[in-house]
Amino acid sequence: MSLPAGLMLEVSVDCEAWLGELPQYEDHCRISLIQIVKNVLEGASLNKFSHIELSIVLCDDALIHQLNNDFRNKDKATNVLSFCGLEDKQIENYLRSNEQVPDFPHSLGEIYIAFETMKDEAIKANISIKDHFLHLTTHGILHLLGYDHVIDDEAEVMEALETKLLCNLGIDDPYRA
């Protein structure tokens, strides 16, 4: 399966460490996105867009720390940040219902993934960097589709979905105790 015809994926590298550690990063981003399009209602709805862009930036801890501080008032690095391009109403109307999508360019959003934090977490969890990257990419895309994990009930839904999608890729449940 390929990506929806109107979906433009742009992956940019802002930290050279990514190139040596995970040279097939773009393929892995596509794999995560294809899983979501195949298995998630909101992902399948991306087929309705004539033009929608998704940007993934592979950065370092310094950049994500700055973004986390500027936009979330958290003065520390994190593993992944998602900045949604669609408003909540657009997610409800275009991704969760049958409403017609206006025929003009849209942005699904931007995802930033920090190399050092991602690598450290993978090492501590004794999982491959590739598997953890697929998890963070999937997690970030789900945020852009309206999923969240702030409230317990929503977290259960999102984590179950992540677990299912990762299982489809042969990756163990990242939330197992």
C-alpha positions, 0 to 999 in steps of 0.5 A: 500500500502506498500513501494517499495521493494527496498526502505529501510527507516531508522528512527533514534532518536537523541533526546529523546523528540521525544519518549515521544511526538511522539512515532509512528514517524516511522509509520508517516514517512511511511505514508508520504512516501507512499503518495508520492509513490502513488501520485508523479511521482518521488515517483512512480519511486522509484519502479525502484530501486533495492536498495535505502535508505532513512534516517530520523534523529529526532534530536534537535535544537542544531544538526540542528543548527550546520548542518544549519551553516555548510552546509548552512551558516545559524547560526540558527536552522531550522525545517527540512534539506534535504541532497540529495543523488542523483545528479540532473542528476540522478533525471532527468534520473531515477525519471523523465524519463524512463531511466533504473536504474543501479543495485547497491545501491543508497541513496535517502538522509538524512532528519533531523527534529528538535524537539523543532522548530517543536513543537514550530511551531505546537503550534504557528500554533495551529496544532497537532504535528503529523500533522506538523511532517507529513508536514515536513516529506513530505516537506523533501522527496519532496526536495530529489526528486528534488523539491524546493521552492527558486524560486517562480514558483517552490515554487508554484508547491512544495506547491501545491503538499504538500497541495494535499498530506496532504489533502489526509491525512486529514490535512489542507493546511499548506500554507493557509493565 
